[in-house]
Amino acid sequence: YWKLINKTPMSPELTLMRDAMLGAIHEDSEVSYADLTDMQLLALWTASSANGLTSELCGARTPQYVRDIKKVLSKPRLSPETCKRVFAAVHNLLVELSPGHRKLW
């Protein structure tokens, strides 16, 4: 599993994943995401926008996490097309990093 949080320093893999997610979201010119560039916020926003997902594990154990979740939930959902682009970008990155990940999807 991947712990999708921002850390300092951030691992190269998570930096690449965050950049891939932001790139996929950026293609949708209607979406404002300037305040959701942290890895955990991007992951929660994408998961909460995906069709067919009814819950996300977010581990809100501190007041800051709760504020972050409220911030994500106050944003409009990503379009189905944008969600597909984000998931495809993450998939392609994982396969590029380790071809064995191809069988996960």
RAPEMO-V369385 format. One record per helix or strand of 3 or more residues. SS is the DSSP state (H for helix, E for strand). FROM is the first residue (numbers start at 0). TO is the last residue. Records with the same first field share a line. If there is no record, write none. Layout:
SS = FROM-TO + FROM-TO
This chain:
H = 11-25 + 38-48 + 62-73 + 79-96 + 98-103
